[in-house]
Amino acid sequence: MTKLVRAQAGVKLERIKRLSARQKDEIFYRLTSIRTASERVIFDVDQAQRAFAREVAACLEDKAVKGLIEQGALDH
């Protein structure tokens, strides 16, 4: 099960919960950004929140992302 936690400036933080091979719930976070082609998987919620904030700040400084925000293609 995937749940969107936060989204801003082309950055998404999703909480993913799935059943592990041992039949236990496994929870982790996926961080994706319009700036990078890769995604990050983070297992600690506090680290995930900090990584999200850093990536949003970086996106807000990126000229291409700022242009998309100004055009209304992305939410600030």
C-alpha positions as CSV (number, residue, x, y, z in Angstrom):
1,M,0.0,0.0,0.0
2,T,1.4,3.4,-1.0
3,K,0.3,6.6,0.6
4,L,1.4,10.1,-0.4
5,V,2.9,11.9,2.6
6,R,3.9,15.2,1.1
7,A,4.4,16.7,-2.3
8,Q,5.9,20.1,-3.2
9,A,7.9,21.7,-6.1
10,G,8.1,18.4,-8.0
11,V,9.2,16.4,-5.0
12,K,7.1,13.5,-3.6
13,L,7.5,11.6,-0.4
14,E,5.5,8.4,-0.2
15,R,5.0,5.9,2.6
16,I,5.1,2.3,1.5
17,K,3.8,-0.5,3.6
18,R,4.0,-4.1,2.4
19,L,4.1,-7.6,3.9
20,S,7.6,-9.0,4.1
21,A,8.5,-12.6,3.5
22,R,8.2,-13.2,7.2
23,Q,4.6,-12.0,7.2
24,K,5.5,-8.8,9.0
25,D,4.6,-5.3,7.9
26,E,7.5,-3.5,6.3
27,I,7.4,0.3,6.2
28,F,9.7,2.5,4.2
29,Y,9.6,5.9,2.4
30,R,10.2,6.7,-1.3
31,L,11.5,10.1,-2.2
32,T,11.3,11.1,-5.9
33,S,12.1,14.5,-7.5
34,I,11.7,16.1,-10.8
35,R,15.4,17.1,-10.6
36,T,16.7,13.6,-10.6
37,A,15.9,10.4,-12.5
38,S,16.5,8.2,-9.5
39,E,14.5,7.6,-6.4
40,R,15.6,7.2,-2.8
41,V,14.4,4.6,-0.4
42,I,14.6,5.7,3.3
43,F,13.6,3.5,6.3
44,D,13.5,6.2,9.0
45,V,10.6,8.7,8.9
46,D,12.7,11.6,10.4
47,Q,15.4,11.1,7.8
48,A,12.8,10.9,5.1
49,Q,11.2,14.2,6.2
50,R,14.7,15.9,6.3
51,A,15.6,14.6,2.9
52,F,12.3,15.8,1.5
53,A,12.9,19.3,2.9
54,R,16.4,19.4,1.4
55,E,15.2,18.3,-2.0
56,V,12.4,20.8,-2.0
57,A,14.9,23.6,-1.2
58,A,17.2,22.4,-4.0
59,C,14.3,22.3,-6.5
60,L,13.2,25.8,-5.6
61,E,16.8,27.0,-6.5
62,D,16.8,25.1,-9.8
63,K,16.0,27.3,-12.8
64,A,14.1,24.7,-14.7
65,V,11.9,23.8,-11.8
66,K,11.3,27.5,-11.0
67,G,10.2,27.9,-14.6
68,L,7.7,25.1,-14.3
69,I,6.3,26.6,-11.1
70,E,5.9,30.0,-12.7
71,Q,4.1,28.4,-15.7
72,G,1.7,26.7,-13.2
73,A,2.9,23.2,-14.2
74,L,4.0,22.5,-10.6
75,D,2.7,23.5,-7.2
76,H,5.0,25.6,-5.1
